[in-house]
């Protein structure tokens, strides 16, 4: 649990209504995406996402997205990480 050194408040808590709403929308969207992927063995990805898999820049961008999500909210980082892991598993099966 991250706390602000000066004020001692929890920095993982939403800072306002907009932040809390955006966190909830992102978490629910990623939860739906993860449930969709978990229920099928091979998820049909757009051909552009399959073609991007060969690029090391794309893989670094995926890691960056997980990192930014985790910095914003640990729950968003967790759901993003699960989505990226499932994407990687499917790409290994497809390619």
Buried (B, 14 or more C-beta within 10 A) or exposed (E): EEEEEEEEEEEEEEEEEEEEEBBBEBBEEBBEBBEEBEEEEEBEBEEEBBEBBEEEEEBEEBEEBBEEBBEBBEBBBBBBBBBBBBBEEBBEEEE
